[in-house]
């Protein structure tokens, strides 16, 4: 399974590069401008503007009762500098802060291209996040396709902890919950065995993985109660009776929302931004808030 996941997706990179070239041409700019107007009008007619907040109450068998009601917020796929600019992302962060999360997890793809141009804006947006237990993140494929050095520097400057095959443990007295992250799967940088070696045997474990289809691997090890992912943007364009128009590799099996994978919760967040095609249709951006409770594996969605 892992060997198949790690095959380089050169075709996707070529398609994205060609799309970027076309969209930056005069004709592409005109099309994109019209698409933005259509997308903004459609989202405003839906009455929810451009952003949706989803609440899930999850029961985790290994969660200590000391963590009952723990609030974990997930955001993903900023792609700052394309559809989601600084102002739009600040609005999203401010709305997330109103939810008063204990911890915020960010599941990759902070940029699409030209990260140096948007690094200061990215730092400002990330520093705005308020969560007493901190801010955790993993990188995504676009972060590697642009410049991971610049992205990592921005994360460090903003005080965000990157979980590149690492584990962070949060305590409540003697109780513990473990947050782990695998480095980008599409780039072949994930090291699940190393992550498992770092997780103590006692306490619930939650995994950040940019690509959701990695859940088949993480669930098989039977150590994680929850995996949270991004990567897909929900397809960005969700057509009636057809569904998501385009989904990336490693995001086609679990493209959006909640799933149960071999006794593990999985959630795929639609992200805050878009990649090269700067439009969302019937697929609003998303903030996810998980409330965690001890108990047999179950979910309640609002």
C-alpha positions as MATLAB code, in Angstrom:
seq = 'XXXXXXXXXXXXXXXXXXXXXXXXXXXXXXXXXXXXXXXXXXXXXXXXXXXXXXXXXXXXXXXXXXXXXXXXXXXXXXXXXXXXXXXXXXXXXXXXXXXXXXXXXXXXXXXXXXXXXXXXXXXXXXXXXXXXXXXXXXXXXXXXXXXXXXXXXXXXXXXXXXXXXXXXXXXXXXXXXXXXXXXXXXXXXXXXXXXXXXXXXXXXXXXXXXXXXXXXXXXXXXXXXXXXXXXXXXXXXXXXXXXXXXXXXXXXXXXXXXXXXXXXXXXXXXXXXXXXXXXXXXXXXXXXXXXXXXXXXXXXXX';
ca = [
       0.000    0.000    0.000;
       2.708    2.510    0.984;
       4.638    1.843   -2.228;
       1.573    2.781   -4.267;
       1.047    5.920   -2.208;
       4.607    7.052   -2.840;
       4.635    6.915   -6.629;
       5.366   10.485   -7.842;
       2.325   12.104   -9.360;
       4.128   13.793  -12.258;
       0.978   13.957  -14.371;
      -0.843   15.953  -11.699;
       2.078   18.345  -11.383;
       2.114   18.874  -15.146;
      -1.628   19.528  -15.238;
      -1.374   22.010  -12.343;
       1.576   23.770  -13.972;
      -0.268   24.088  -17.293;
      -3.386   25.326  -15.481;
      -1.334   27.949  -13.655;
       0.220   29.156  -16.929;
      -3.169   29.433  -18.626;
      -4.788   31.195  -15.669;
      -2.015   33.795  -15.587;
      -2.480   34.671  -19.253;
      -4.760   37.605  -20.269;
      -7.499   35.209  -21.370;
      -7.120   33.150  -18.203;
      -7.286   36.281  -16.047;
     -10.574   37.296  -17.676;
     -12.037   33.835  -17.163;
     -10.828   33.774  -13.572;
     -12.308   37.191  -12.833;
     -15.691   36.040  -14.150;
     -15.424   32.805  -12.180;
     -14.718   34.699   -8.971;
     -17.782   36.890   -9.476;
     -19.957   33.864  -10.199;
     -18.570   31.987   -7.221;
     -19.000   34.883   -4.791;
     -22.566   35.499   -6.001;
     -23.484   31.823   -5.661;
     -22.069   31.577   -2.134;
     -23.849   34.760   -1.002;
     -27.140   33.415   -2.378;
     -26.631   30.295   -0.235;
     -26.913   32.590    2.776;
     -23.746   31.291    4.469;
     -21.322   33.638    2.731;
     -18.158   31.726    1.869;
     -17.389   29.852    5.096;
     -19.063   26.984    6.955;
     -18.424   25.850   10.543;
     -19.043   22.177   11.290;
     -19.235   20.725   14.814;
     -18.651   17.045   15.537;
     -18.876   15.427   18.953;
     -16.653   12.353   18.937;
     -16.277    9.576   21.467;
     -12.781    8.112   21.730;
     -12.319    4.846   23.646;
      -8.847    5.684   25.007;
      -9.590    9.300   25.912;
      -9.211    9.975   29.619;
     -12.391   11.523   31.126;
     -10.237   14.478   32.190;
     -10.396   15.549   28.529;
     -14.187   15.325   28.191;
     -15.364   18.352   26.243;
     -11.914   19.066   24.806;
     -12.277   21.376   21.807;
     -10.019   20.675   18.838;
     -10.356   23.023   15.863;
      -9.131   22.029   12.414;
      -8.350   24.329    9.513;
      -6.563   23.367    6.335;
      -5.376   24.305    2.844;
      -4.943   28.057    3.137;
      -3.303   28.304   -0.291;
      -2.638   31.913    0.635;
      -2.279   34.181   -2.362;
      -4.825   32.510   -4.606;
      -8.567   32.569   -3.784;
      -7.966   33.014   -0.037;
      -6.066   36.230    0.536;
      -4.900   37.729    3.823;
      -8.227   39.436    4.578;
     -10.298   36.321    3.910;
      -8.034   34.174    6.087;
      -8.095   36.688    8.941;
     -11.888   36.591    8.839;
     -11.773   32.794    9.092;
      -9.306   32.844   11.989;
     -11.392   35.389   13.889;
     -14.484   33.212   13.491;
     -12.543   30.180   14.652;
     -11.262   32.037   17.724;
     -14.867   32.736   18.701;
     -15.300   28.946   19.096;
     -12.671   29.020   21.886;
     -10.740   25.899   20.876;
      -8.281   24.319   23.293;
      -5.962   23.427   20.416;
      -5.822   24.188   16.686;
      -4.562   21.698   14.085;
      -3.658   22.813   10.547;
      -3.406   20.044    7.970;
      -1.142   21.459    5.286;
      -0.945   23.367    1.998;
      -0.295   26.813    3.390;
       0.715   28.112   -0.038;
       0.194   27.350   -3.731;
       3.189   29.143   -5.253;
       5.554   32.056   -4.570;
       5.701   31.517   -0.778;
       8.264   34.299   -0.310;
       5.693   36.809   -1.575;
       3.113   35.750    1.012;
       5.339   34.744    3.947;
       4.685   37.856    6.048;
       0.920   37.605    5.498;
       1.046   33.932    6.463;
       2.873   34.738    9.698;
       0.313   37.435   10.556;
      -2.601   35.065    9.941;
      -1.081   32.233   11.990;
      -0.139   34.495   14.899;
      -3.780   35.524   15.136;
      -4.845   32.010   16.198;
      -5.837   31.776   19.869;
      -5.659   28.365   21.561;
      -4.262   27.738   25.054;
      -2.758   24.337   24.186;
      -1.100   25.632   21.049;
      -1.113   25.335   17.272;
       0.056   22.201   15.471;
       0.574   21.605   11.764;
       1.813   19.314    9.033;
       2.973   20.356    5.576;
       1.141   19.436    2.366;
       2.238   18.616   -1.154;
       1.954   22.221   -2.398;
       4.218   23.396    0.431;
       6.870   21.025   -0.910;
       6.177   21.897   -4.546;
       6.791   25.593   -3.772;
       9.416   26.016   -1.029;
       9.145   24.114    2.286;
      12.059   26.068    3.768;
      10.131   29.345    3.524;
       6.915   27.743    4.807;
       8.699   26.190    7.791;
      10.354   29.507    8.623;
       6.926   31.190    8.660;
       5.506   28.483   10.920;
       8.375   28.836   13.398;
       8.090   32.628   13.411;
       4.352   32.338   14.139;
       4.881   29.834   16.954;
       3.281   26.892   15.137;
       4.706   23.443   15.944;
       5.239   21.283   12.869;
       4.607   17.561   13.379;
       6.869   16.144   10.698;
       6.717   12.517   11.888;
       6.617   13.794   15.466;
       4.316   13.579   18.495;
       3.160   16.254   20.953;
       1.476   15.225   24.212;
      -1.067   17.398   26.052;
      -1.682   16.835   29.756;
      -4.542   17.354   32.178;
      -3.109   16.354   35.538;
      -1.940   12.765   35.035;
      -4.128   12.288   31.927;
      -2.587   12.466   28.463;
      -3.713   12.813   24.845;
      -1.233   12.490   21.998;
      -1.209   14.490   18.758;
       0.917   12.988   15.996;
       1.656   14.054   12.453;
       3.096   12.374    9.389;
       5.089   14.390    6.902;
       3.637   14.645    3.406;
       2.563   11.278    1.995;
       2.506   12.344   -1.662;
       6.167   13.308   -1.373;
       6.992    9.964    0.281;
       8.129   11.644    3.502;
       5.726    9.934    5.898;
       7.262    7.622    8.494;
       4.407    5.975   10.342;
       6.605    3.378   12.159;
       8.731    6.193   13.614;
       5.587    8.017   14.750;
       4.191    4.900   16.414;
       7.442    4.379   18.301;
       7.067    7.858   19.813;
       3.469    7.455   21.034;
       3.122    6.252   24.645;
       0.949    3.185   25.171;
      -1.586    5.003   27.375;
      -3.875    7.763   26.142;
      -5.865    8.622   23.029;
      -3.884    9.352   19.863;
      -4.938   11.734   17.061;
      -3.142   11.881   13.714;
      -2.658   14.828   11.368;
      -2.087   13.662    7.782;
      -2.508   15.995    4.821;
      -3.779   13.299    2.432;
      -6.981   11.602    3.717;
      -6.563    8.307    1.865;
      -3.608    7.588    4.149;
      -6.309    6.549    6.637;
      -6.198    3.007    5.265;
      -2.643    2.786    6.609;
      -3.105    4.657    9.874;
      -6.283    2.757   10.779;
      -4.579   -0.580   10.150;
      -2.118    0.032   12.987;
      -5.072    0.331   15.456;
      -3.429    3.071   17.531;
      -5.277    6.192   16.371;
      -8.846    7.044   17.328;
      -8.998    9.943   14.880;
      -7.230   11.093   11.719;
      -7.820   14.617   10.413;
      -6.851   15.585    6.867;
      -7.332   18.158    4.118;
      -5.863   18.117    0.596;
      -9.074   17.707   -1.452;
     -10.813   21.085   -0.971;
     -13.962   18.953   -1.230;
     -13.410   19.046   -4.991;
     -14.085   22.837   -4.987;
     -16.860   22.398   -7.558;
     -19.622   20.068   -6.387;
     -22.188   19.492   -9.121;
     -25.743   18.238   -8.431;
     -26.091   14.479   -9.087;
     -22.417   14.329  -10.059;
     -20.561   15.378   -6.942;
     -16.983   16.699   -6.786;
     -15.714   17.632  -10.229;
     -11.984   17.037   -9.669;
     -10.233   15.265   -6.793;
      -6.472   14.877   -6.303;
      -4.618   11.627   -5.906;
      -4.759   10.326   -2.310;
      -7.980   12.270   -1.832;
     -10.457   10.304   -3.944;
     -11.563    7.629   -1.489;
     -12.391    9.979    1.403;
     -12.963   13.358   -0.304;
     -14.982   15.347    2.247;
     -16.504   15.099    5.677;
     -16.758   12.254    8.178;
     -15.855    8.595    7.655;
     -15.327    5.497    9.774;
     -12.258    3.540    8.666;
     -11.705    0.178   10.354;
     -12.723    1.456   13.776;
     -11.062    4.875   13.414;
     -12.715    8.260   12.968;
     -11.575   10.120    9.840;
     -12.467   13.657    8.894;
     -11.534   15.405    5.648;
     -11.750   19.185    5.930;
     -12.607   21.141    2.747;
     -10.006   23.789    3.531;
     -10.098   27.584    3.504;
      -8.668   28.253    0.059;
      -8.293   26.854   -3.419;
      -5.374   25.859   -5.606;
      -4.898   27.070   -9.200;
      -8.606   27.105  -10.088;
      -9.858   29.947   -7.881;
     -13.529   29.091   -7.524;
     -15.806   27.190   -5.168;
     -19.278   26.106   -6.197;
     -21.648   24.343   -3.768;
     -18.532   23.587   -1.726;
     -17.878   26.316    0.867;
     -14.669   26.683    2.795;
     -14.681   25.035    6.195;
     -13.692   25.246    9.840;
     -14.195   22.031   11.805;
     -14.597   21.912   15.580;
     -14.350   18.544   17.332;
     -15.596   18.098   20.883;
     -13.961   15.016   22.352;
     -15.461   12.681   24.948;
     -14.522    9.355   26.473;
     -16.624    6.390   25.356;
     -17.211    3.798   22.685;
     -16.465    5.017   19.173;
     -19.369    7.185   18.005;
     -20.050   10.548   16.380;
     -22.683   13.282   16.564;
     -22.661   15.863   13.804;
     -24.217   19.324   13.819;
];
